């Protein structure tokens, strides 16, 4: 019995080393200006748009090396669909790679989508969600570092 438990713990630790995760609000970064998005709030760990109009929400993660990386997001709230895409942002060089295209969350909370971007050296991996309606947002993120 102890052997099975130890093997399960080892597998869980190994799987955790391959990916990272965080709640949406922890990775949320104000995009236009902090004042323009002070109505985005934490809800069950996620970042929910409580603004009266649609907002662009940006979520930033750290990766260990350059190359192709995936980022998964889980939607929060029910309502209209909204689009997201992965982005590599190299702060020193001001270059961006918008990855392999957009995908739409269908407006049903709990939907999981996977996005890809080629991260430049020294860059970060971002998820950019545009036209996020009132009451919706991103609950959590997983990515490969």
N, CA, C and O atoms as a GROMACS GRO file, in nm:
protein
  580
    1UNK      N    1   0.081  -0.118   0.000
    1UNK     CA    2   0.000   0.000   0.000
    1UNK      C    3   0.086   0.126   0.000
    1UNK      O    4   0.057   0.222  -0.071
    2UNK      N    5   0.194   0.125   0.080
    2UNK     CA    6   0.282   0.241   0.084
    2UNK      C    7   0.348   0.266  -0.052
    2UNK      O    8   0.366   0.380  -0.092
    3UNK      N    9   0.383   0.159  -0.122
    3UNK     CA   10   0.447   0.172  -0.253
    3UNK      C   11   0.355   0.241  -0.352
    3UNK      O   12   0.400   0.328  -0.427
    4UNK      N   13   0.228   0.204  -0.352
    4UNK     CA   14   0.132   0.267  -0.444
    4UNK      C   15   0.117   0.415  -0.412
    4UNK      O   16   0.113   0.498  -0.503
    5UNK      N   17   0.109   0.449  -0.283
    5UNK     CA   18   0.099   0.590  -0.244
    5UNK      C   19   0.222   0.669  -0.283
    5UNK      O   20   0.211   0.782  -0.330
    6UNK      N   21   0.340   0.610  -0.264
    6UNK     CA   22   0.464   0.677  -0.301
    6UNK      C   23   0.473   0.698  -0.452
    6UNK      O   24   0.518   0.802  -0.498
    7UNK      N   25   0.430   0.596  -0.528
    7UNK     CA   26   0.431   0.610  -0.674
    7UNK      C   27   0.335   0.720  -0.718
    7UNK      O   28   0.367   0.796  -0.810
    8UNK      N   29   0.219   0.729  -0.655
    8UNK     CA   30   0.123   0.834  -0.689
    8UNK      C   31   0.178   0.971  -0.660
    8UNK      O   32   0.161   1.063  -0.740
    9UNK      N   33   0.244   0.987  -0.546
    9UNK     CA   34   0.304   1.115  -0.512
    9UNK      C   35   0.416   1.151  -0.608
    9UNK      O   36   0.428   1.267  -0.648
   10UNK      N   37   0.498   1.054  -0.647
   10UNK     CA   38   0.606   1.079  -0.742
   10UNK      C   39   0.550   1.123  -0.876
   10UNK      O   40   0.602   1.216  -0.938
   11UNK      N   41   0.445   1.057  -0.922
   11UNK     CA   42   0.382   1.094  -1.049
   11UNK      C   43   0.326   1.234  -1.042
   11UNK      O   44   0.337   1.310  -1.139
   12UNK      N   45   0.264   1.270  -0.931
   12UNK     CA   46   0.208   1.404  -0.917
   12UNK      C   47   0.316   1.511  -0.918
   12UNK      O   48   0.298   1.616  -0.980
   13UNK      N   49   0.428   1.486  -0.852
   13UNK     CA   50   0.540   1.581  -0.850
   13UNK      C   51   0.599   1.595  -0.990
   13UNK      O   52   0.630   1.706  -1.033
   14UNK      N   53   0.616   1.484  -1.061
   14UNK     CA   54   0.672   1.488  -1.196
   14UNK      C   55   0.581   1.565  -1.290
   14UNK      O   56   0.629   1.643  -1.372
   15UNK      N   57   0.451   1.543  -1.280
   15UNK     CA   58   0.357   1.615  -1.367
   15UNK      C   59   0.361   1.764  -1.337
   15UNK      O   60   0.351   1.846  -1.428
   16UNK      N   61   0.375   1.801  -1.210
   16UNK     CA   62   0.380   1.941  -1.172
   16UNK      C   63   0.503   2.012  -1.226
   16UNK      O   64   0.498   2.132  -1.250
   17UNK      N   65   0.611   1.940  -1.244
   17UNK     CA   66   0.734   2.000  -1.296
   17UNK      C   67   0.721   2.034  -1.445
   17UNK      O   68   0.794   2.119  -1.496
   18UNK      N   69   0.629   1.969  -1.513
   18UNK     CA   70   0.611   1.990  -1.656
   18UNK      C   71   0.520   2.108  -1.689
   18UNK      O   72   0.522   2.156  -1.802
   19UNK      N   73   0.443   2.155  -1.595
   19UNK     CA   74   0.351   2.266  -1.620
   19UNK      C   75   0.339   2.352  -1.496
   19UNK      O   76   0.370   2.308  -1.384
   20UNK      N   77   0.294   2.473  -1.517
   20UNK     CA   78   0.268   2.564  -1.406
   20UNK      C   79   0.124   2.610  -1.416
   20UNK      O   80   0.062   2.604  -1.522
   21UNK      N   81   0.072   2.656  -1.305
   21UNK     CA   82  -0.065   2.706  -1.307
   21UNK      C   83  -0.081   2.820  -1.208
   21UNK      O   84  -0.004   2.834  -1.113
   22UNK      N   85  -0.182   2.902  -1.232
   22UNK     CA   86  -0.217   3.010  -1.142
   22UNK      C   87  -0.362   3.047  -1.165
   22UNK      O   88  -0.420   3.013  -1.268
   23UNK      N   89  -0.419   3.113  -1.071
   23UNK     CA   90  -0.555   3.164  -1.088
   23UNK      C   91  -0.548   3.289  -1.176
   23UNK      O   92  -0.446   3.358  -1.180
   24UNK      N   93  -0.655   3.316  -1.246
   24UNK     CA   94  -0.657   3.425  -1.342
   24UNK      C   95  -0.621   3.561  -1.285
   24UNK      O   96  -0.549   3.638  -1.348
   25UNK      N   97  -0.670   3.591  -1.165
   25UNK     CA   98  -0.644   3.724  -1.109
   25UNK      C   99  -0.496   3.744  -1.076
   25UNK      O  100  -0.447   3.856  -1.083
   26UNK      N  101  -0.425   3.637  -1.041
   26UNK     CA  102  -0.282   3.648  -1.012
   26UNK      C  103  -0.201   3.688  -1.135
   26UNK      O  104  -0.099   3.756  -1.123
   27UNK      N  105  -0.245   3.645  -1.254
   27UNK     CA  106  -0.171   3.674  -1.377
   27UNK      C  107  -0.225   3.797  -1.450
   27UNK      O  108  -0.166   3.841  -1.548
   28UNK      N  109  -0.336   3.853  -1.403
   28UNK     CA  110  -0.399   3.968  -1.469
   28UNK      C  111  -0.310   4.091  -1.461
   28UNK      O  112  -0.257   4.124  -1.355
   29UNK      N  113  -0.296   4.160  -1.575
   29UNK     CA  114  -0.220   4.286  -1.582
   29UNK      C  115  -0.308   4.391  -1.650
   29UNK      O  116  -0.358   4.366  -1.760
   30UNK      N  117  -0.328   4.507  -1.588
   30UNK     CA  118  -0.406   4.612  -1.656
   30UNK      C  119  -0.342   4.648  -1.789
   30UNK      O  120  -0.221   4.667  -1.798
   31UNK      N  121  -0.423   4.657  -1.892
   31UNK     CA  122  -0.371   4.678  -2.026
   31UNK      C  123  -0.375   4.825  -2.066
   31UNK      O  124  -0.270   4.883  -2.095
   32UNK      N  125  -0.491   4.887  -2.070
   32UNK     CA  126  -0.498   5.026  -2.111
   32UNK      C  127  -0.434   5.116  -2.005
   32UNK      O  128  -0.338   5.188  -2.033
   33UNK      N  129  -0.487   5.110  -1.886
   33UNK     CA  130  -0.432   5.180  -1.771
   33UNK      C  131  -0.498   5.121  -1.647
   33UNK      O  132  -0.608   5.067  -1.656
   34UNK      N  133  -0.432   5.128  -1.532
   34UNK     CA  134  -0.496   5.073  -1.412
   34UNK      C  135  -0.633   5.136  -1.384
   34UNK      O  136  -0.725   5.066  -1.342
   35UNK      N  137  -0.648   5.264  -1.407
   35UNK     CA  138  -0.776   5.329  -1.380
   35UNK      C  139  -0.886   5.280  -1.474
   35UNK      O  140  -1.002   5.271  -1.435
   36UNK      N  141  -0.849   5.249  -1.599
   36UNK     CA  142  -0.948   5.204  -1.696
   36UNK      C  143  -1.000   5.064  -1.663
   36UNK      O  144  -1.106   5.025  -1.712
   37UNK      N  145  -0.926   4.989  -1.582
   37UNK     CA  146  -0.967   4.853  -1.552
   37UNK      C  147  -0.978   4.828  -1.402
   37UNK      O  148  -0.963   4.715  -1.356
   38UNK      N  149  -1.005   4.934  -1.325
   38UNK     CA  150  -1.021   4.914  -1.182
   38UNK      C  151  -1.152   4.844  -1.147
   38UNK      O  152  -1.178   4.812  -1.031
   39UNK      N  153  -1.234   4.820  -1.248
   39UNK     CA  154  -1.359   4.746  -1.227
   39UNK      C  155  -1.345   4.599  -1.263
   39UNK      O  156  -1.444   4.527  -1.266
   40UNK      N  157  -1.223   4.552  -1.292
   40UNK     CA  158  -1.196   4.409  -1.307
   40UNK      C  159  -1.161   4.359  -1.167
   40UNK      O  160  -1.069   4.411  -1.104
   41UNK      N  161  -1.233   4.259  -1.119
   41UNK     CA  162  -1.212   4.217  -0.982
   41UNK      C  163  -1.189   4.066  -0.972
   41UNK      O  164  -1.211   3.991  -1.066
   42UNK      N  165  -1.143   4.025  -0.854
   42UNK     CA  166  -1.116   3.885  -0.825
   42UNK      C  167  -1.247   3.816  -0.786
   42UNK      O  168  -1.320   3.864  -0.700
   43UNK      N  169  -1.275   3.702  -0.852
   43UNK     CA  170  -1.395   3.626  -0.823
   43UNK      C  171  -1.357   3.477  -0.824
   43UNK      O  172  -1.329   3.422  -0.930
   44UNK      N  173  -1.357   3.412  -0.706
   44UNK     CA  174  -1.315   3.273  -0.692
   44UNK      C  175  -1.175   3.251  -0.748
   44UNK      O  176  -1.146   3.143  -0.799
   45UNK      N  177  -1.088   3.352  -0.740
   45UNK     CA  178  -0.952   3.344  -0.789
   45UNK      C  179  -0.936   3.391  -0.932
   45UNK      O  180  -0.824   3.419  -0.976
   46UNK      N  181  -1.044   3.400  -1.006
   46UNK     CA  182  -1.040   3.444  -1.145
   46UNK      C  183  -1.049   3.596  -1.157
   46UNK      O  184  -1.077   3.666  -1.060
   47UNK      N  185  -1.025   3.646  -1.278
   47UNK     CA  186  -1.038   3.788  -1.308
   47UNK      C  187  -1.168   3.806  -1.386
   47UNK      O  188  -1.181   3.756  -1.498
   48UNK      N  189  -1.265   3.878  -1.327
   48UNK     CA  190  -1.397   3.898  -1.388
   48UNK      C  191  -1.416   4.046  -1.423
   48UNK      O  192  -1.388   4.134  -1.342
   49UNK      N  193  -1.464   4.071  -1.545
   49UNK     CA  194  -1.493   4.207  -1.589
   49UNK      C  195  -1.624   4.254  -1.525
   49UNK      O  196  -1.730   4.199  -1.554
   50UNK      N  197  -1.616   4.353  -1.440
   50UNK     CA  198  -1.734   4.413  -1.379
   50UNK      C  199  -1.755   4.554  -1.433
   50UNK      O  200  -1.832   4.632  -1.376
   51UNK      N  201  -1.686   4.586  -1.543
   51UNK     CA  202  -1.700   4.717  -1.606
   51UNK      C  203  -1.828   4.718  -1.691
   51UNK      O  204  -1.872   4.613  -1.737
   52UNK      N  205  -1.888   4.834  -1.710
   52UNK     CA  206  -2.012   4.838  -1.789
   52UNK      C  207  -1.990   4.811  -1.938
   52UNK      O  208  -2.085   4.780  -2.010
   53UNK      N  209  -1.865   4.822  -1.984
   53UNK     CA  210  -1.836   4.797  -2.127
   53UNK      C  211  -1.736   4.683  -2.141
   53UNK      O  212  -1.672   4.642  -2.044
   54UNK      N  213  -1.723   4.633  -2.264
   54UNK     CA  214  -1.628   4.525  -2.292
   54UNK      C  215  -1.486   4.573  -2.268
   54UNK      O  216  -1.454   4.689  -2.294
   55UNK      N  217  -1.400   4.484  -2.220
   55UNK     CA  218  -1.260   4.518  -2.191
   55UNK      C  219  -1.166   4.416  -2.253
   55UNK      O  220  -1.203   4.302  -2.278
   56UNK      N  221  -1.043   4.460  -2.278
   56UNK     CA  222  -0.934   4.370  -2.314
   56UNK      C  223  -0.864   4.332  -2.185
   56UNK      O  224  -0.819   4.419  -2.110
   57UNK      N  225  -0.854   4.202  -2.159
   57UNK     CA  226  -0.787   4.153  -2.039
   57UNK      C  227  -0.658   4.083  -2.082
   57UNK      O  228  -0.659   4.002  -2.175
   58UNK      N  229  -0.549   4.115  -2.014
   58UNK     CA  230  -0.418   4.058  -2.046
   58UNK      C  231  -0.369   3.981  -1.923
   58UNK      O  232  -0.376   4.030  -1.810
   59UNK      N  233  -0.320   3.859  -1.947
   59UNK     CA  234  -0.268   3.772  -1.842
   59UNK      C  235  -0.125   3.735  -1.880
   59UNK      O  236  -0.099   3.690  -1.991
   60UNK      N  237  -0.031   3.756  -1.786
   60UNK     CA  238   0.111   3.737  -1.817
   60UNK      C  239   0.170   3.626  -1.732
   60UNK      O  240   0.147   3.619  -1.611
   61UNK      N  241   0.248   3.538  -1.797
   61UNK     CA  242   0.316   3.429  -1.728
   61UNK      C  243   0.464   3.432  -1.762
   61UNK      O  244   0.505   3.497  -1.858
   62UNK      N  245   0.543   3.362  -1.685
   62UNK     CA  246   0.688   3.357  -1.704
   62UNK      C  247   0.726   3.218  -1.756
   62UNK      O  248   0.676   3.117  -1.708
   63UNK      N  249   0.814   3.216  -1.855
   63UNK     CA  250   0.864   3.089  -1.908
   63UNK      C  251   1.015   3.081  -1.885
   63UNK      O  252   1.082   3.182  -1.866
   64UNK      N  253   1.067   2.959  -1.886
   64UNK     CA  254   1.208   2.938  -1.856
   64UNK      C  255   1.300   2.956  -1.976
   64UNK      O  256   1.418   2.987  -1.960
   65UNK      N  257   1.246   2.936  -2.097
   65UNK     CA  258   1.331   2.945  -2.216
   65UNK      C  259   1.249   2.983  -2.338
   65UNK      O  260   1.126   2.978  -2.337
   66UNK      N  261   1.319   3.022  -2.443
   66UNK     CA  262   1.253   3.059  -2.569
   66UNK      C  263   1.200   2.934  -2.639
   66UNK      O  264   1.242   2.822  -2.610
   67UNK      N  265   1.109   2.955  -2.731
   67UNK     CA  266   1.053   2.845  -2.809
   67UNK      C  267   0.902   2.841  -2.799
   67UNK      O  268   0.841   2.929  -2.738
   68UNK      N  269   0.843   2.738  -2.858
   68UNK     CA  270   0.698   2.724  -2.858
   68UNK      C  271   0.648   2.682  -2.720
   68UNK      O  272   0.700   2.588  -2.660
   69UNK      N  273   0.546   2.752  -2.673
   69UNK     CA  274   0.484   2.724  -2.544
   69UNK      C  275   0.332   2.726  -2.559
   69UNK      O  276   0.279   2.800  -2.642
   70UNK      N  277   0.264   2.644  -2.479
   70UNK     CA  278   0.119   2.647  -2.478
   70UNK      C  279   0.070   2.709  -2.349
   70UNK      O  280   0.139   2.706  -2.246
   71UNK      N  281  -0.048   2.766  -2.355
   71UNK     CA  282  -0.114   2.819  -2.237
   71UNK      C  283  -0.262   2.781  -2.247
   71UNK      O  284  -0.326   2.803  -2.349
   72UNK      N  285  -0.312   2.723  -2.140
   72UNK     CA  286  -0.453   2.685  -2.134
   72UNK      C  287  -0.525   2.781  -2.041
   72UNK      O  288  -0.470   2.825  -1.940
   73UNK      N  289  -0.649   2.813  -2.077
   73UNK     CA  290  -0.730   2.903  -1.995
   73UNK      C  291  -0.868   2.843  -1.976
   73UNK      O  292  -0.922   2.776  -2.064
   74UNK      N  293  -0.925   2.869  -1.858
   74UNK     CA  294  -1.060   2.828  -1.826
   74UNK      C  295  -1.143   2.955  -1.810
   74UNK      O  296  -1.106   3.045  -1.736
   75UNK      N  297  -1.257   2.961  -1.880
   75UNK     CA  298  -1.341   3.081  -1.877
   75UNK      C  299  -1.423   3.089  -1.749
   75UNK      O  300  -1.447   2.989  -1.681
   76UNK      N  301  -1.464   3.211  -1.718
   76UNK     CA  302  -1.541   3.241  -1.597
   76UNK      C  303  -1.664   3.321  -1.638
   76UNK      O  304  -1.652   3.420  -1.709
   77UNK      N  305  -1.781   3.280  -1.595
   77UNK     CA  306  -1.904   3.353  -1.623
   77UNK      C  307  -1.976   3.301  -1.746
   77UNK      O  308  -1.919   3.229  -1.828
   78UNK      N  309  -2.103   3.338  -1.757
   78UNK     CA  310  -2.187   3.298  -1.870
   78UNK      C  311  -2.238   3.423  -1.941
   78UNK      O  312  -2.277   3.520  -1.876
   79UNK      N  313  -2.238   3.421  -2.073
   79UNK     CA  314  -2.285   3.536  -2.150
   79UNK      C  315  -2.243   3.525  -2.294
   79UNK      O  316  -2.250   3.418  -2.354
   80UNK      N  317  -2.198   3.638  -2.350
   80UNK     CA  318  -2.157   3.641  -2.491
   80UNK      C  319  -2.018   3.579  -2.510
   80UNK      O  320  -1.938   3.578  -2.417
   81UNK      N  321  -1.990   3.528  -2.629
   81UNK     CA  322  -1.856   3.479  -2.661
   81UNK      C  323  -1.752   3.592  -2.662
   81UNK      O  324  -1.786   3.708  -2.684
   82UNK      N  325  -1.625   3.557  -2.639
   82UNK     CA  326  -1.515   3.652  -2.653
   82UNK      C  327  -1.392   3.577  -2.701
   82UNK      O  328  -1.377   3.458  -2.675
   83UNK      N  329  -1.302   3.649  -2.771
   83UNK     CA  330  -1.182   3.591  -2.834
   83UNK      C  331  -1.059   3.611  -2.748
   83UNK      O  332  -1.045   3.712  -2.678
   84UNK      N  333  -0.969   3.512  -2.754
   84UNK     CA  334  -0.837   3.523  -2.690
   84UNK      C  335  -0.731   3.471  -2.786
   84UNK      O  336  -0.761   3.397  -2.880
   85UNK      N  337  -0.606   3.510  -2.761
   85UNK     CA  338  -0.492   3.456  -2.834
   85UNK      C  339  -0.369   3.462  -2.744
   85UNK      O  340  -0.361   3.545  -2.653
   86UNK      N  341  -0.274   3.373  -2.771
   86UNK     CA  342  -0.147   3.373  -2.698
   86UNK      C  343  -0.053   3.473  -2.765
   86UNK      O  344  -0.061   3.497  -2.885
   87UNK      N  345   0.034   3.531  -2.684
   87UNK     CA  346   0.126   3.632  -2.735
   87UNK      C  347   0.259   3.621  -2.661
   87UNK      O  348   0.262   3.602  -2.539
   88UNK      N  349   0.368   3.634  -2.735
   88UNK     CA  350   0.499   3.647  -2.675
   88UNK      C  351   0.535   3.795  -2.677
   88UNK      O  352   0.523   3.861  -2.780
   89UNK      N  353   0.578   3.845  -2.564
   89UNK     CA  354   0.613   3.987  -2.556
   89UNK      C  355   0.754   3.998  -2.499
   89UNK      O  356   0.777   3.968  -2.382
   90UNK      N  357   0.847   4.041  -2.582
   90UNK     CA  358   0.986   4.062  -2.538
   90UNK      C  359   1.000   4.208  -2.500
   90UNK      O  360   1.008   4.295  -2.587
   91UNK      N  361   1.004   4.236  -2.372
   91UNK     CA  362   1.002   4.374  -2.324
   91UNK      C  363   1.123   4.454  -2.368
   91UNK      O  364   1.111   4.574  -2.393
   92UNK      N  365   1.239   4.391  -2.380
   92UNK     CA  366   1.359   4.464  -2.418
   92UNK      C  367   1.357   4.501  -2.566
   92UNK      O  368   1.406   4.608  -2.604
   93UNK      N  369   1.303   4.414  -2.650
   93UNK     CA  370   1.307   4.437  -2.795
   93UNK      C  371   1.177   4.494  -2.851
   93UNK      O  372   1.172   4.532  -2.968
   94UNK      N  373   1.072   4.500  -2.769
   94UNK     CA  374   0.941   4.549  -2.812
   94UNK      C  375   0.888   4.475  -2.934
   94UNK      O  376   0.829   4.535  -3.024
   95UNK      N  377   0.910   4.344  -2.938
   95UNK     CA  378   0.856   4.264  -3.047
   95UNK      C  379   0.746   4.174  -2.992
   95UNK      O  380   0.748   4.136  -2.875
   96UNK      N  381   0.652   4.140  -3.078
   96UNK     CA  382   0.542   4.055  -3.036
   96UNK      C  383   0.520   3.944  -3.139
   96UNK      O  384   0.534   3.966  -3.260
   97UNK      N  385   0.486   3.828  -3.091
   97UNK     CA  386   0.445   3.717  -3.176
   97UNK      C  387   0.308   3.675  -3.126
   97UNK      O  388   0.293   3.638  -3.010
   98UNK      N  389   0.209   3.680  -3.213
   98UNK     CA  390   0.073   3.649  -3.170
   98UNK      C  391   0.037   3.502  -3.185
   98UNK      O  392  -0.081   3.468  -3.186
   99UNK      N  393   0.135   3.416  -3.197
   99UNK     CA  394   0.110   3.273  -3.188
   99UNK      C  395   0.035   3.215  -3.306
   99UNK      O  396   0.052   3.259  -3.420
  100UNK      N  397  -0.047   3.115  -3.278
  100UNK     CA  398  -0.115   3.037  -3.383
  100UNK      C  399  -0.261   3.076  -3.400
  100UNK      O  400  -0.341   2.993  -3.441
  101UNK      N  401  -0.298   3.197  -3.370
  101UNK     CA  402  -0.433   3.241  -3.399
  101UNK      C  403  -0.526   3.252  -3.280
  101UNK      O  404  -0.493   3.213  -3.168
  102UNK      N  405  -0.642   3.306  -3.309
  102UNK     CA  406  -0.744   3.332  -3.210
  102UNK      C  407  -0.835   3.211  -3.192
  102UNK      O  408  -0.853   3.129  -3.282
  103UNK      N  409  -0.893   3.205  -3.073
  103UNK     CA  410  -1.000   3.111  -3.044
  103UNK      C  411  -1.104   3.184  -2.962
  103UNK      O  412  -1.073   3.282  -2.894
  104UNK      N  413  -1.226   3.137  -2.970
  104UNK     CA  414  -1.336   3.203  -2.899
  104UNK      C  415  -1.387   3.116  -2.785
  104UNK      O  416  -1.415   2.998  -2.803
  105UNK      N  417  -1.398   3.176  -2.668
  105UNK     CA  418  -1.473   3.115  -2.560
  105UNK      C  419  -1.620   3.134  -2.595
  105UNK      O  420  -1.660   3.243  -2.638
  106UNK      N  421  -1.701   3.032  -2.577
  106UNK     CA  422  -1.839   3.036  -2.624
  106UNK      C  423  -1.937   3.105  -2.529
  106UNK      O  424  -2.057   3.108  -2.556
  107UNK      N  425  -1.888   3.160  -2.420
  107UNK     CA  426  -1.975   3.230  -2.326
  107UNK      C  427  -2.029   3.141  -2.215
  107UNK      O  428  -2.111   3.185  -2.134
  108UNK      N  429  -1.984   3.016  -2.210
  108UNK     CA  430  -2.023   2.924  -2.105
  108UNK      C  431  -1.907   2.907  -2.009
  108UNK      O  432  -1.799   2.865  -2.050
  109UNK      N  433  -1.926   2.940  -1.883
  109UNK     CA  434  -1.820   2.928  -1.784
  109UNK      C  435  -1.767   2.787  -1.773
  109UNK      O  436  -1.843   2.691  -1.786
  110UNK      N  437  -1.637   2.774  -1.749
  110UNK     CA  438  -1.573   2.645  -1.733
  110UNK      C  439  -1.516   2.586  -1.861
  110UNK      O  440  -1.463   2.475  -1.860
  111UNK      N  441  -1.527   2.660  -1.972
  111UNK     CA  442  -1.471   2.609  -2.098
  111UNK      C  443  -1.319   2.619  -2.094
  111UNK      O  444  -1.264   2.719  -2.048
  112UNK      N  445  -1.251   2.515  -2.141
  112UNK     CA  446  -1.104   2.508  -2.146
  112UNK      C  447  -1.057   2.517  -2.290
  112UNK      O  448  -1.101   2.439  -2.375
  113UNK      N  449  -0.968   2.612  -2.319
  113UNK     CA  450  -0.907   2.625  -2.451
  113UNK      C  451  -0.755   2.629  -2.436
  113UNK      O  452  -0.703   2.674  -2.334
  114UNK      N  453  -0.684   2.582  -2.540
  114UNK     CA  454  -0.538   2.582  -2.541
  114UNK      C  455  -0.488   2.671  -2.654
  114UNK      O  456  -0.536   2.662  -2.767
  115UNK      N  457  -0.392   2.759  -2.623
  115UNK     CA  458  -0.336   2.855  -2.717
  115UNK      C  459  -0.185   2.831  -2.725
  115UNK      O  460  -0.125   2.779  -2.631
  116UNK      N  461  -0.123   2.870  -2.837
  116UNK     CA  462   0.020   2.851  -2.858
  116UNK      C  463   0.087   2.981  -2.902
  116UNK      O  464   0.026   3.061  -2.973
  117UNK      N  465   0.212   3.003  -2.858
  117UNK     CA  466   0.293   3.115  -2.907
  117UNK      C  467   0.440   3.077  -2.902
  117UNK      O  468   0.482   2.998  -2.817
  118UNK      N  469   0.517   3.133  -2.993
  118UNK     CA  470   0.661   3.115  -2.996
  118UNK      C  471   0.722   3.228  -2.915
  118UNK      O  472   0.723   3.343  -2.958
  119UNK      N  473   0.775   3.196  -2.797
  119UNK     CA  474   0.827   3.297  -2.706
  119UNK      C  475   0.970   3.332  -2.745
  119UNK      O  476   1.054   3.244  -2.760
  120UNK      N  477   0.995   3.461  -2.761
  120UNK     CA  478   1.128   3.512  -2.794
  120UNK      C  479   1.218   3.508  -2.671
  120UNK      O  480   1.168   3.508  -2.558
  121UNK      N  481   1.351   3.504  -2.690
  121UNK     CA  482   1.442   3.507  -2.575
  121UNK      C  483   1.414   3.629  -2.487
  121UNK      O  484   1.404   3.741  -2.536
  122UNK      N  485   1.402   3.605  -2.358
  122UNK     CA  486   1.375   3.713  -2.264
  122UNK      C  487   1.229   3.756  -2.261
  122UNK      O  488   1.194   3.852  -2.192
  123UNK      N  489   1.145   3.688  -2.335
  123UNK     CA  490   1.005   3.728  -2.345
  123UNK      C  491   0.917   3.660  -2.241
  123UNK      O  492   0.960   3.568  -2.171
  124UNK      N  493   0.795   3.707  -2.233
  124UNK     CA  494   0.694   3.647  -2.147
  124UNK      C  495   0.585   3.588  -2.235
  124UNK      O  496   0.570   3.625  -2.352
  125UNK      N  497   0.510   3.497  -2.180
  125UNK     CA  498   0.397   3.436  -2.248
  125UNK      C  499   0.270   3.500  -2.194
  125UNK      O  500   0.243   3.495  -2.074
  126UNK      N  501   0.193   3.560  -2.283
  126UNK     CA  502   0.070   3.629  -2.244
  126UNK      C  503  -0.052   3.563  -2.307
  126UNK      O  504  -0.043   3.500  -2.413
  127UNK      N  505  -0.165   3.578  -2.239
  127UNK     CA  506  -0.294   3.548  -2.298
  127UNK      C  507  -0.366   3.681  -2.307
  127UNK      O  508  -0.384   3.749  -2.206
  128UNK      N  509  -0.409   3.717  -2.427
  128UNK     CA  510  -0.481   3.843  -2.450
  128UNK      C  511  -0.624   3.808  -2.488
  128UNK      O  512  -0.646   3.736  -2.585
  129UNK      N  513  -0.719   3.858  -2.412
  129UNK     CA  514  -0.862   3.833  -2.437
  129UNK      C  515  -0.928   3.966  -2.468
  129UNK      O  516  -0.926   4.058  -2.386
  130UNK      N  517  -0.987   3.977  -2.587
  130UNK     CA  518  -1.046   4.102  -2.632
  130UNK      C  519  -1.198   4.097  -2.624
  130UNK      O  520  -1.260   3.991  -2.637
  131UNK      N  521  -1.256   4.215  -2.601
  131UNK     CA  522  -1.402   4.230  -2.595
  131UNK      C  523  -1.466   4.137  -2.493
  131UNK      O  524  -1.568   4.074  -2.520
  132UNK      N  525  -1.404   4.128  -2.375
  132UNK     CA  526  -1.460   4.046  -2.269
  132UNK      C  527  -1.580   4.120  -2.211
  132UNK      O  528  -1.565   4.230  -2.159
  133UNK      N  529  -1.700   4.059  -2.219
  133UNK     CA  530  -1.820   4.127  -2.173
  133UNK      C  531  -1.830   4.137  -2.021
  133UNK      O  532  -1.758   4.069  -1.948
  134UNK      N  533  -1.919   4.221  -1.975
  134UNK     CA  534  -1.952   4.235  -1.833
  134UNK      C  535  -1.986   4.097  -1.775
  134UNK      O  536  -2.062   4.021  -1.835
  135UNK      N  537  -1.929   4.065  -1.660
  135UNK     CA  538  -1.960   3.941  -1.591
  135UNK      C  539  -1.879   3.821  -1.634
  135UNK      O  540  -1.898   3.712  -1.580
  136UNK      N  541  -1.788   3.837  -1.730
  136UNK     CA  542  -1.708   3.724  -1.777
  136UNK      C  543  -1.560   3.751  -1.756
  136UNK      O  544  -1.520   3.864  -1.726
  137UNK      N  545  -1.478   3.646  -1.772
  137UNK     CA  546  -1.334   3.660  -1.757
  137UNK      C  547  -1.265   3.527  -1.764
  137UNK      O  548  -1.314   3.433  -1.826
  138UNK      N  549  -1.148   3.520  -1.698
  138UNK     CA  550  -1.065   3.399  -1.700
  138UNK      C  551  -1.048   3.351  -1.555
  138UNK      O  552  -1.006   3.426  -1.467
  139UNK      N  553  -1.082   3.224  -1.534
  139UNK     CA  554  -1.074   3.166  -1.401
  139UNK      C  555  -0.932   3.123  -1.367
  139UNK      O  556  -0.881   3.158  -1.261
  140UNK      N  557  -0.868   3.047  -1.457
  140UNK     CA  558  -0.736   2.994  -1.426
  140UNK      C  559  -0.654   2.973  -1.552
  140UNK      O  560  -0.708   2.968  -1.663
  141UNK      N  561  -0.522   2.960  -1.534
  141UNK     CA  562  -0.428   2.940  -1.643
  141UNK      C  563  -0.333   2.826  -1.609
  141UNK      O  564  -0.292   2.810  -1.494
  142UNK      N  565  -0.299   2.747  -1.710
  142UNK     CA  566  -0.193   2.645  -1.702
  142UNK      C  567  -0.103   2.670  -1.822
  142UNK      O  568  -0.151   2.707  -1.929
  143UNK      N  569   0.028   2.649  -1.806
  143UNK     CA  570   0.120   2.667  -1.919
  143UNK      C  571   0.244   2.584  -1.898
  143UNK      O  572   0.278   2.544  -1.787
  144UNK      N  573   0.314   2.558  -2.011
  144UNK     CA  574   0.441   2.487  -2.000
  144UNK      C  575   0.553   2.592  -1.997
  144UNK      O  576   0.562   2.678  -2.084
  145UNK      N  577   0.639   2.581  -1.896
  145UNK     CA  578   0.742   2.683  -1.879
  145UNK      C  579   0.860   2.666  -1.971
  145UNK      O  580   0.954   2.745  -1.967
   0.00000   0.00000   0.00000
